[in-house]
Amino acid sequence: MSKPFQELIDGCSGKLDARDMSGDTPLHSALRLGRRIWARELLRHGSDPNLANDEGSTSLHVICQRPEIPGSPSDEWLYLLYWAYYEDRLETQREVLVDARDKLGRSPLY
């Protein structure tokens, strides 16, 4: 991870879940853009994977809606959320809601 990105995260305590005009958090954007390291660091520093954007999509919705990219299987993305819950749970204290519904009533695996 780049030093400027690390410094940015370190200086944003309490603001990691700020939203843009569509309600996306930095975690939504990192996942949508394919930035695994950014997503991992956002989770490590307390980003909430269960926050929904204006469409009701959580981070898990974003991961499951990503088009398959050669060399970047979806299970790598799902592992990020698994890691956030199971491997780093004591630090983040966040559960990933696997059955969260968006505004159309769709679960992430719909």
Contact map, one row per residue, 1 for C-alpha under 8 A:
11101100000000000000000000000000000011000000000000000000000000000000000000000000000000000000000000000000000000
11111100000000000000000000000000000000000000000000000000000000000000000000000000000000000000000000000000000000
11111110000000000000000000000000000000000000000000000000000000000000000000000000000000000000000000000000000000
01111111000000000000000000000000000000000000000000000000000000000000000000000000000000000000000000000000000000
11111111100000000000000000000000000000000000000000000000000000000000000000000000000000000000000000000000000000
11111111110000000000000000000000000000000000000000000000000000000000000000000000000000000000000000000000000000
00111111111000000000000000000000000000000000000000000000000000000000000000000000000000000000000000000000000000
00011111111100000000000000000000000000000000000000000000000000000000000000000000000000000000000000000000000000
00001111111110010000000000000000000000001100100000000000000000000000000000000000000000000000000000000000000000
00000111111110000000000000000000000000000000000000000000000000000000000000000000000000000000000000000000000000
00000011111110000000000000000000000000000000000000000000000000000000000000000000000000000000000000000000000000
00000001111111110000000000000000000000000000000000000000000000000000000000000000000000000000000000000000000000
00000000111111110000000000000000000000000000100000000000000000000000000000000000000000000000000000000000000000
00000000000111111000000000000000000000000000000000000000000000000000000000000000000000000000000000000000000000
00000000000111111100000000000000000000000000000000000000000000000000000000000000000000000000000000000000000000
00000000100111111100000011000000000000000100011000000000000000000000000000000000000000000000000000000000000000
00000000000001111110000011100000000000000000001100000000000000000000000000000000000000000000000000000000000000
00000000000000111111000011000000000000000000000000000000000000000000000000000000000000000000000000000000000000
00000000000000001111111111000000000000000000000000000000000000000000000000000000000000000000000000000000000000
00000000000000000111111110000000000000000000000000000000000000000000000000000000000000000000000000000000000000
00000000000000000011111100000000000000000000000000000000000000000000000000000000000000000000000000000000000000
00000000000000000011111100000000000000000000000000001100000000000000000000000000000000000000000000000000000000
00000000000000000011111110000000000000000000000000011100000000000000000000000000000000000000000000000000000000
00000000000000000011111111111000000000000000000000011100000000000000000000000000000000000000000000000000000000
00000000000000011111001111111000000000000000000000101000000000000000000000000000000000000000000000000000000000
00000000000000011110000111111100000000000100000000000000000000000000000000000000000000000000000000000000000000
00000000000000001000000111111110000001100110001010000000001000000000000000000000000000000000000000000000000000
00000000000000000000000111111111000000000000000000000000011001000000000000000000000000000000000000000000000000
00000000000000000000000111111111100000000000000000000000000000000000000000000000000000000000000000000000000000
00000000000000000000000001111111111101100000000000000000000000000000000000000000000000000000000000000000000000
00000000000000000000000000111111111100100000000000000000001001100000000000001000000000000000000000000000000000
00000000000000000000000000011111111000000000000000000000000001100100000000000000000000000000000000000000000000
00000000000000000000000000001111111000000000000000000000000000000000000000000000000000000000000000000000000000
00000000000000000000000000000111111100000000000000000000000000000000000000000000000000000000000000000000000000
00000000000000000000000000000111111111100000000000000000000000000000000000000000000000000000000000000000000000
00000000000000000000000000000110011111110000000000000000000000000000000000001001000000000000000000000000000000
10000000000000000000000000000000001111111000000000000000000000000000000000000000000000000000000000000000000000
10000000000000000000000000100100001111111100000000000000000000000000000000000000000000000000000000000000000000
00000000000000000000000000100110001111111110000000000000000000000000000000000001000000000000000000000000000000
00000000000000000000000000000000000111111111000000000000000000000000000000000001000100000000000000000000000000
00000000100000000000000000000000000011111111100000000000000000000000000000000000000000000000000000000000000000
00000000100000010000000001100000000001111111111000000000000000000000000000000000000000000000000000000000000000
00000000000000000000000000100000000000111111111110000000000000000000000000000000000100000001000000000000000000
00000000000000000000000000000000000000011111111000000000000000000000000000000000000100010011000000000000000000
00000000100010000000000000000000000000001111111000000000000000000000000000000000000000000001000000000000000000
00000000000000010000000000000000000000000111111100000000000000000000000000000000000000000001000000000000000000
00000000000000011000000000100000000000000111111110000000000000000000000000000000000000000000000000000000000000
00000000000000001000000000000000000000000010011111100000000000000000000000000000000000000000010000000000000000
00000000000000000000000000100000000000000010001111100000011100000000000000000000100000000000010100000000000000
00000000000000000000000000000000000000000000000111110000011100000000000000000000000000000000001110000000000000
00000000000000000000000010000000000000000000000111111000111000000000000000000000000000000000000000000000000000
00000000000000000000001100000000000000000000000001111111111000000000000000000000000000000000000000000100000000
00000000000000000000011110000000000000000000000000111111110000000000000000000000000000000000000000000000000000
00000000000000000000011100000000000000000000000000011111100000000000000000000000000000000000000000000000000000
00000000000000000000000000000000000000000000000000011111100000000000000000000000000000000000000000000110000000
00000000000000000000000000000000000000000000000000011111110000000000000000000000000000000000000000001110000000
00000000000000000000000000000000000000000000000000111111111111000000000000000000000000000000000000001110000100
00000000000000000000000000010000000000000000000011111001111111000000000000000000000000000000000000010100000000
00000000000000000000000000110010000000000000000011110000111111100000000000000000000000000000000000000000000000
00000000000000000000000000000000000000000000000011000000111111110000000000000100100000000000000001000000000100
00000000000000000000000000000000000000000000000000000000111111111000000000000000000000000000000000000000001110
00000000000000000000000000010011000000000000000000000000111111111100000000000000000000000000000000000000000100
00000000000000000000000000000011000000000000000000000000001111111100000001001100000000000000000000000000000000
00000000000000000000000000000000000000000000000000000000000111111100000001000000000000000000000000000000000110
00000000000000000000000000000000000000000000000000000000000011111110000000000000000000000000000000000000000100
00000000000000000000000000000001000000000000000000000000000001111111000001000000000000000000000000000000000000
00000000000000000000000000000000000000000000000000000000000000001111100000000000000000000000000000000000000000
00000000000000000000000000000000000000000000000000000000000000000111110111000000000000000000000000000000000000
00000000000000000000000000000000000000000000000000000000000000000011111110000000000000000000000000000000000000
00000000000000000000000000000000000000000000000000000000000000000001111110000000000000000000000000000000000000
00000000000000000000000000000000000000000000000000000000000000000000111110000000000000000000000000000000000000
00000000000000000000000000000000000000000000000000000000000000000001111111010000000000000000000000000000000000
00000000000000000000000000000000000000000000000000000000000000000001111111111000000000000000000000000000000000
00000000000000000000000000000000000000000000000000000000000000110101000111111100000000000000000000000000000000
00000000000000000000000000000000000000000000000000000000000000000000000011111110000000000000000000000000000000
00000000000000000000000000000000000000000000000000000000000000000000000111111111000000000000000000000000000000
00000000000000000000000000000010000100000000000000000000000000100000000011111111100000000000000000000000000000
00000000000000000000000000000000000000000000000000000000000100100000000001111111110000000000000000000000000000
00000000000000000000000000000000000000000000000000000000000000000000000000111111111000000000000000000000000000
00000000000000000000000000000000000100110000000000000000000000000000000000011111111100000000000000000000000000
00000000000000000000000000000000000000000000000010000000000100000000000000001111111110000000000100000000000000
00000000000000000000000000000000000000000000000000000000000000000000000000000111111111100000000100000000000000
00000000000000000000000000000000000000000000000000000000000000000000000000000011111111110000000000000000000000
00000000000000000000000000000000000000010011000000000000000000000000000000000001111111111001011000000000000000
00000000000000000000000000000000000000000000000000000000000000000000000000000000111111111001111100000000000000
00000000000000000000000000000000000000000000000000000000000000000000000000000000011111111000000000000000000000
00000000000000000000000000000000000000000000000000000000000000000000000000000000011111111000000000000000000000
00000000000000000000000000000000000000000001000000000000000000000000000000000000001111111111000000000000000000
00000000000000000000000000000000000000000000000000000000000000000000000000000000000111111111111000000000000000
00000000000000000000000000000000000000000000000000000000000000000000000000000000000000011111100000000000000000
00000000000000000000000000000000000000000001000000000000000000000000000000000000000000011111100000000000000000
00000000000000000000000000000000000000000011110000000000000000000000000000000000000110011111110000000000000000
00000000000000000000000000000000000000000000000000000000000000000000000000000000000010001111111000000000000000
00000000000000000000000000000000000000000000000110000000000000000000000000000000000110001001111100000000000000
00000000000000000000000000000000000000000000000001000000000000000000000000000000000110001000111110000000000000
00000000000000000000000000000000000000000000000011000000000000000000000000000000110010000000011111000000000000
00000000000000000000000000000000000000000000000001000000000000000000000000000000000000000000001111110000000000
00000000000000000000000000000000000000000000000000000000000100000000000000000000000000000000000111110000001100
00000000000000000000000000000000000000000000000000000000000000000000000000000000000000000000000011111000001100
00000000000000000000000000000000000000000000000000000000010000000000000000000000000000000000000011111100001100
00000000000000000000000000000000000000000000000000000001100000000000000000000000000000000000000000111111111100
00000000000000000000000000000000000000000000000000010011110000000000000000000000000000000000000000011111111000
00000000000000000000000000000000000000000000000000000011100000000000000000000000000000000000000000001111110000
00000000000000000000000000000000000000000000000000000000000000000000000000000000000000000000000000001111110000
00000000000000000000000000000000000000000000000000000000000000000000000000000000000000000000000000001111111000
00000000000000000000000000000000000000000000000000000000000000000000000000000000000000000000000000001111111111
00000000000000000000000000000000000000000000000000000000000010000000000000000000000000000000000001111100111111
00000000000000000000000000000000000000000000000000000000100111011000000000000000000000000000000001111000011111
00000000000000000000000000000000000000000000000000000000000010010000000000000000000000000000000000000000011111
00000000000000000000000000000000000000000000000000000000000000000000000000000000000000000000000000000000011111
